[in-house]
Amino acid sequence: MSDFYSNMYNPDVLTCLANLSNDEVFTPPEVANRMLDMLPEELWHDSSTTFLDPACKSGVFLREIAKRLIEGLQEEIPDLQERIDHIFHKQLYGIAITELTSLLSRRSVYCSKYPNSKYSITLFEDTSGNIRYKRIQHRWQNGKCLFCGASKSEYERGDELETHAYEWIHTIKPKEIFKMKFDVIIGNPPYQLSDGGNSASASPLYHHFVSQAMKLNPKYLTMIIPARWYAGGKGLDDFRNSMLSQKKISNIVDIANSADCFPGVNIAGGVCYFLWERNYAGDCKVKNMVKGEIVSETKRSLNEFSYFVRNNTALSIIRKAIKENPTMCNTVFSRNYFSIPTTVSGISNKKEGYIPVLTSKGDIYIPKHQISDKDNLIGKYKVVITYAMSGGNKPSSDGTYQVVSSLKILTPNEACSETYLIMDTFDSYEMAKHLVSYVSTKFFRFLLLQALTSIHITKDKFCFVPKLEMSCSWTDEELYEKYGLTDDEIAFIESMIKPMELGGDNDKQVY
């Protein structure tokens, strides 16, 4: 009876659901099983082991665990129905994120959305079984939820709509939900909710699910989450520091292209899943996965750098690049140096007392006295790039990245809006051109990419890019030789980064 579930699900409805694009991404069964494969084999032969999915959507984790336990407990509990009853009543627990997903999860786990009906493969006394859903209200303060940061204007709703106030993260005592301890906590939590900020701003949620799970101190914790936490950022800095500094994470599987994991779904920065072990203390086994295959694996410390370097080959290159060089973190200027917002308005023709300003919509002219210039950069040549990453931190169809777009030289008495980031300034046009040649290399853009897990490029993201003298121009061949890269490392860079065509006029190079 090891194929108990496979006989009931053909085609697999959970595979079909996993192909849908949704803010709350469904997990394909094959991904769920890869995560389960990280757990010790003996768990499937132990009738006392308890499992919790605190973010049930399709029920795939509980269903796949059940399949393993049904096979693994054959010797201990020979009778199939007795074995099934024990597994579903005593070992498997879930918390659904919405009423709809509670019905879906029960249907896929118990073969009936109501486990007290005659259609359920195991009979419970109520309609929930061990997969509960409780409608929770947000706790508002100053327009936002104290627990998850959701916007009151968007999520204060009537009974006819979901509140998306997830029970697991809207309590300070998660252990009180089931009033029991769990050996394994596993899941794919919701990733974000709107926080009411500008431009459809959203706050991450997934780290709250991970942190709550750690409070219960299970033997094992595994979740699949966006990889943006590697570099911290909005609401994630403390979480990143906690994850990288502890020694309990024994495995991380990194998937740079989310479509390799969730077909048809693009998540900027990719995704990862990890195994946290209560009784483990040591380095982490980091695996890079491409199209379902592990292409690289190494055991290393997670906090070697302030940003987690996701790719093992990239780590080797970074170590060579910054071994004896300062980085460009202290060269690049902070965003919006001139204090000119993206929405700035000006005039289209030159006028006395006005200077040209490069904006996302082209050049305009604004009064010079309206421009902040504390370091007197206006009179210099300025190399600038767009603040937003080319392609939105998603690879093109061939899997390559350009990273930098709109690489330009601003001449003296020119400024730029916050759309652009100032890389460096020079007294001579020739030195500015030399920096342009450096930025356009695949080597430079590859190293910059390693700290990017969102679309925004800020000065701290240049922590892996060595600062070089701009007395000459630079090519990839010269840089590969300078840093002693191997053929495999060179091939890796070449396979990831698009070439950047140079062009423009004598006064302002445009790429």
C-alpha positions in Angstrom: 0.0 0.0 0.0 3.0 2.3 -0.4 1.3 4.0 -3.4 -1.9 4.6 -1.4 -2.1 8.3 -2.4 -0.8 7.9 -6.0 -3.7 5.7 -6.8 -6.1 8.4 -5.8 -4.5 11.4 -7.4 -3.9 11.0 -11.2 -3.2 13.5 -12.6 -1.9 15.2 -9.5 -4.0 18.2 -8.8 -1.3 19.6 -6.5 1.1 19.7 -9.5 -1.5 21.6 -11.5 -2.0 24.1 -8.7 1.8 24.6 -8.3 1.8 25.9 -11.9 -0.5 28.8 -11.0 1.0 32.2 -10.4 -0.2 33.6 -7.0 1.0 35.8 -4.2 0.8 32.7 -2.0 2.7 30.2 -4.1 1.7 26.6 -4.0 4.5 24.0 -3.6 5.0 21.3 -6.3 5.0 17.8 -4.8 8.5 17.2 -6.1 9.8 20.2 -4.3 8.1 19.2 -1.1 9.8 15.8 -1.4 13.2 17.3 -1.9 12.7 19.1 1.4 11.6 16.0 3.1 14.6 14.1 1.7 16.8 16.3 4.0 15.2 14.8 7.1 16.6 11.7 8.7 15.2 8.4 7.4 14.4 7.1 10.8 11.6 9.7 11.2 9.5 7.7 8.8 9.8 4.7 11.0 8.9 6.4 14.3 5.2 6.4 15.2 5.9 9.1 17.9 7.3 11.7 15.6 5.0 14.8 15.2 4.8 17.1 12.2 3.4 20.6 11.7 2.8 22.7 8.6 1.9 26.2 10.0 1.0 27.6 6.5 -1.1 24.9 4.8 -2.2 25.9 1.3 -2.6 22.7 -0.7 -1.7 20.2 2.0 1.1 18.9 -0.1 3.6 18.6 2.8 1.3 16.7 5.1 0.2 14.5 2.2 3.8 13.6 1.2 4.7 13.0 4.9 1.7 10.7 5.2 2.8 8.6 2.2 6.2 8.1 3.8 4.8 7.2 7.2 2.2 4.8 5.7 5.1 2.9 4.2 7.6 3.3 7.0 5.3 2.2 9.8 4.2 -1.1 8.2 6.1 -3.3 10.6 5.2 -1.4 13.7 1.5 -1.1 12.8 0.6 -3.8 10.2 -3.1 -3.1 9.8 -3.5 -0.4 7.2 -6.5 1.4 8.6 -5.1 1.4 12.1 -1.9 2.8 10.7 -3.7 5.5 8.8 -5.8 6.4 11.9 -2.7 6.7 14.0 -0.8 8.8 11.5 -3.5 11.3 10.8 -4.8 11.6 14.4 -1.5 11.5 16.3 1.3 12.7 14.0 0.1 15.2 11.3 -1.0 18.7 12.1 -1.6 21.8 10.0 -2.7 25.4 10.2 -4.4 26.7 7.0 -3.8 30.2 5.9 -7.3 30.8 4.5 -10.7 29.1 4.7 -10.3 28.0 1.1 -6.9 26.4 1.6 -8.2 24.7 4.7 -10.8 22.9 2.6 -8.2 22.1 -0.1 -5.7 20.8 2.4 -8.2 18.5 4.1 -9.3 17.3 0.7 -5.8 16.4 -0.4 -4.8 14.9 3.0 -8.0 13.2 4.2 -9.5 12.8 0.7 -12.5 14.8 2.0 -12.8 18.5 2.9 -14.8 17.3 5.9 -12.9 14.7 7.8 -16.0 13.7 9.8 -17.8 12.5 6.7 -18.0 9.0 5.3 -15.6 10.0 2.5 -12.7 10.7 4.8 -10.0 8.0 4.9 -9.9 8.5 8.6 -12.7 9.6 10.8 -12.6 12.7 13.0 -15.4 14.0 15.3 -15.3 17.5 13.8 -15.1 19.1 10.4 -11.5 20.3 10.8 -9.5 17.2 11.9 -6.0 18.2 12.6 -5.9 20.9 9.9 -7.4 23.9 11.6 -8.4 27.3 10.3 -9.4 30.1 12.6 -10.3 33.6 11.3 -8.0 36.0 13.0 -8.1 39.8 13.1 -5.1 42.1 12.7 -4.1 44.2 15.7 -3.9 47.8 14.4 -1.6 50.5 15.6 -1.0 53.7 13.6 -2.5 52.2 10.5 -0.5 49.0 10.5 -0.7 45.5 12.1 1.5 45.1 15.1 2.2 41.5 14.2 2.7 41.5 10.4 2.9 45.1 9.2 -0.2 44.9 7.0 -1.9 48.1 6.0 -5.2 48.8 7.9 -6.6 50.5 4.8 -6.3 47.4 2.8 -6.8 44.6 5.2 -9.5 45.8 7.6 -12.3 43.9 6.0 -15.8 42.5 6.6 -16.6 38.9 7.2 -17.1 38.2 3.5 -13.4 38.7 2.7 -10.2 37.0 4.0 -8.3 39.1 6.5 -4.9 37.4 5.7 -4.1 37.7 9.4 -2.4 34.3 9.7 -2.9 32.6 13.0 0.7 31.3 13.3 2.2 34.8 13.3 -0.6 36.7 15.1 0.2 35.3 18.6 3.1 35.7 21.0 2.6 32.1 22.2 2.5 29.8 19.1 2.8 26.7 21.3 -0.7 27.4 22.7 -2.3 26.8 19.3 -2.1 23.0 19.6 -0.8 22.9 23.2 1.9 20.4 22.2 5.5 20.2 20.9 6.4 19.2 17.4 9.5 17.3 16.2 9.3 18.7 12.7 7.9 22.0 11.4 7.8 22.3 7.6 6.1 24.6 5.2 6.0 27.3 2.4 4.7 30.4 4.2 3.0 33.5 2.5 5.8 35.8 1.3 4.4 39.4 1.7 1.5 41.7 2.4 0.9 45.2 1.3 1.9 47.7 3.9 0.2 50.8 2.4 3.5 52.4 1.2 4.1 54.0 -2.1 4.1 52.1 -5.4 2.3 49.0 -4.0 4.9 48.7 -1.2 4.8 45.4 0.6 6.3 44.0 3.8 7.9 40.6 4.0 6.0 37.9 6.0 7.9 34.7 5.6 10.6 35.5 8.2 7.9 35.8 10.9 6.8 32.2 10.1 10.4 31.0 10.5 11.0 32.9 13.7 7.8 31.6 15.3 8.7 28.1 14.3 12.1 28.5 16.1 10.3 29.6 19.2 8.9 26.1 19.5 12.4 24.7 19.3 11.5 21.6 17.2 14.1 19.0 16.4 14.0 20.0 12.7 12.7 23.0 10.8 12.6 23.3 7.0 10.9 26.0 5.0 11.0 27.3 1.4 11.2 31.1 1.3 12.4 33.9 -0.9 16.2 34.4 -1.0 16.0 38.1 -0.5 16.8 37.7 3.2 20.5 36.9 2.2 21.1 40.7 1.8 18.6 41.9 4.4 16.7 45.0 3.6 13.1 46.0 4.4 12.3 44.4 7.7 14.8 41.6 7.2 18.1 42.8 8.7 17.6 41.2 12.1 16.4 38.0 10.5 19.4 37.9 8.2 21.8 38.5 11.1 20.1 35.8 13.1 20.1 33.2 10.3 23.7 33.8 9.3 25.2 33.9 12.8 23.7 30.8 14.2 25.3 27.4 13.6 22.1 25.3 13.5 21.4 25.5 9.8 22.9 22.4 8.4 21.7 22.7 4.8 20.7 25.4 2.4 19.5 24.6 -1.2 19.7 27.8 -3.3 17.6 28.3 -6.4 18.6 31.5 -8.2 15.8 31.3 -10.8 12.5 30.8 -9.0 10.9 29.3 -12.1 13.1 26.3 -11.6 11.2 25.6 -8.4 7.8 27.2 -9.1 7.0 26.9 -12.8 5.5 30.1 -14.2 6.3 32.2 -11.1 9.0 34.8 -11.0 10.3 35.8 -7.6 13.0 38.5 -7.7 16.2 37.1 -6.2 15.1 33.5 -6.4 14.2 31.2 -3.5 15.8 28.8 -1.1 14.9 26.0 1.3 16.9 25.2 4.4 17.2 22.6 7.2 17.6 23.9 10.8 18.5 21.3 13.4 18.1 21.8 17.1 21.0 19.6 18.0 23.4 20.7 15.2 26.3 23.1 15.6 28.6 23.7 12.7 29.1 24.9 9.1 26.3 24.7 6.5 26.2 22.5 3.4 25.3 25.0 0.7 23.9 23.5 -2.5 23.2 25.4 -5.8 20.3 24.0 -7.8 19.6 24.7 -11.4 16.5 23.2 -13.2 16.1 20.6 -10.4 19.7 19.5 -10.4 22.4 20.2 -7.8 25.3 21.8 -9.7 27.5 22.7 -6.8 27.9 21.8 -3.2 30.3 22.9 -0.4 30.3 23.1 3.4 31.1 26.6 4.7 30.3 29.3 7.3 27.3 31.4 6.5 28.6 34.6 8.0 31.9 35.0 6.2 30.6 38.2 4.7 27.9 40.7 5.8 25.9 39.4 2.8 25.4 35.7 2.2 27.1 34.6 -1.0 24.6 32.2 -2.5 26.7 30.6 -5.2 29.8 28.5 -4.3 31.7 29.3 -7.5 31.0 33.0 -6.9 32.4 32.7 -3.4 35.7 31.5 -4.8 35.8 34.5 -7.2 34.9 37.0 -4.5 37.6 35.8 -2.2 40.2 36.4 -4.9 38.7 39.8 -6.0 38.7 41.4 -2.5 41.7 39.7 -0.9 44.0 42.6 -1.3 41.7 45.4 -2.6 39.4 47.9 -0.9 35.9 47.8 -2.4 33.7 50.3 -4.1 31.4 50.6 -1.1 33.2 53.8 0.0 33.4 55.2 -3.5 29.8 55.0 -4.6 27.6 57.9 -3.3 24.4 57.4 -1.4 21.2 57.3 -3.3 19.7 60.7 -4.3 22.9 62.7 -3.6 21.5 65.8 -5.2 18.2 65.5 -3.3 16.2 65.6 -6.6 13.1 63.3 -6.4 12.0 61.2 -9.3 8.9 63.4 -9.6 10.8 66.6 -10.1 9.4 69.0 -12.6 11.4 71.6 -14.6 11.6 73.4 -17.9 12.7 71.9 -21.2 14.9 74.7 -22.4 18.2 76.1 -21.0 17.8 79.3 -18.9 20.3 81.4 -16.9 20.7 80.0 -13.4 19.3 76.6 -14.4 21.3 73.5 -15.0 20.4 70.3 -16.8 19.2 67.3 -14.7 19.1 63.8 -16.0 15.8 62.1 -15.0 14.0 58.9 -15.9 12.1 60.9 -18.6 15.2 62.6 -20.0 16.9 66.0 -19.4 15.1 68.9 -17.8 16.4 72.2 -16.4 15.9 73.3 -12.8 17.3 76.2 -10.7 20.8 75.5 -9.5 20.0 76.7 -6.0 17.4 73.9 -5.6 20.1 71.3 -5.9 22.0 69.9 -2.8 25.7 69.5 -3.4 27.5 69.2 -0.1 30.6 67.6 -1.6 30.8 70.0 -4.6 30.3 67.4 -7.3 28.5 69.6 -9.8 31.7 70.8 -11.4 33.1 67.2 -11.9 32.6 64.4 -14.4 30.2 61.9 -12.8 29.7 58.3 -13.8 26.1 57.2 -13.1 23.9 54.2 -13.4 20.2 53.6 -12.8 19.2 52.8 -9.2 17.0 50.0 -10.4 18.6 46.9 -11.7 18.3 46.1 -15.4 15.7 43.4 -15.9 14.4 43.7 -12.4 16.7 41.1 -10.9 15.3 38.4 -13.1 17.3 36.6 -15.7 16.5 36.8 -19.4 15.2 33.9 -21.3 18.7 32.5 -21.8 19.4 32.8 -18.0 21.8 35.7 -18.2 21.8 39.1 -16.5 22.8 42.6 -17.6 22.6 44.0 -14.0 23.5 47.6 -14.9 21.6 49.8 -17.3 21.9 53.4 -18.4 25.6 53.7 -17.7 26.4 57.4 -18.4 28.9 60.2 -17.9 27.5 63.5 -16.7 29.7 66.4 -17.6 30.5 69.4 -15.3 27.4 71.4 -14.4 25.0 68.5 -14.9 23.1 66.7 -12.1 20.7 63.7 -11.9 17.6 62.8 -10.0 17.2 59.9 -7.6 16.6 57.6 -10.5 20.4 57.4 -10.8 23.3 56.4 -8.6 26.6 58.2 -8.7 29.4 55.7 -9.0 32.4 58.1 -8.7 33.5 61.5 -9.8 36.6 62.8 -11.6 38.3 65.9 -12.7 39.1 64.4 -16.1 36.9 62.9 -18.8 39.4 60.2 -19.5 39.3 58.8 -16.0 35.5 58.8 -16.1 35.7 56.8 -19.4 38.1 54.3 -17.7 35.5 53.7 -14.9 32.9 53.2 -17.6 35.0 50.5 -19.2 35.4 48.8 -15.8 31.6 48.9 -15.0 30.8 47.5 -18.4 32.9 44.4 -17.9 31.2 41.1 -17.0 33.6 40.8 -14.1 32.4 44.0 -12.4 28.7 43.3 -13.0 29.0 39.7 -11.9 30.5 40.8 -8.5 27.8 43.4 -8.1 25.1 40.9 -8.8 26.3 38.7 -5.9 24.9 41.2 -3.3 21.7 41.9 -5.2 18.5 40.2 -4.1 16.1 42.9 -5.1 15.8 45.4 -8.0 17.6 48.2 -6.0 21.3 49.0 -6.3 22.6 50.8 -3.3 26.2 51.7 -2.3 26.5 48.8 0.1 25.8 46.4 -2.7 29.3 47.1 -4.1 30.9 45.3 -1.2 32.4 42.6 -3.5 33.6 44.9 -6.2 37.3 45.9 -5.9 38.2 49.5 -6.2 40.8 49.9 -8.9 42.9 52.8 -10.2 41.3 54.6 -13.1 44.6 55.5 -14.9 43.7 53.1 -17.7 40.7 51.3 -19.2 39.8 47.7 -18.2 38.8 44.6 -20.1 37.5 41.3 -18.8 40.6 39.5 -20.1 42.8 41.8 -18.1 40.7 41.4 -14.9 40.6 37.6 -15.2 44.3 37.5 -15.4 44.8 40.1 -12.7 42.8 38.0 -10.2 44.0 34.6 -11.3 40.6 33.2 -12.2 40.4 29.6 -13.4 38.9 28.5 -16.7 35.9 27.2 -14.8 35.4 30.5 -13.0 35.8 32.5 -16.2 33.2 30.3 -17.9 30.8 30.7 -15.0 31.0 34.5 -15.3 30.7 34.4 -19.0 27.6 32.2 -18.8 25.8 34.5 -16.3 26.4 38.0 -17.6 25.4 39.6 -20.8 27.9 41.6 -22.9 27.4 45.4 -22.6 27.7 47.4 -25.8 29.3 50.8 -25.6 28.3 53.8 -27.5 27.5 57.5 -27.3 29.0 60.9 -28.2 32.0 62.8 -27.0 30.2 64.5 -24.1 28.0 61.9 -22.6 28.5 58.2 -23.1 25.2 56.3 -23.2 24.9 52.5 -22.9 
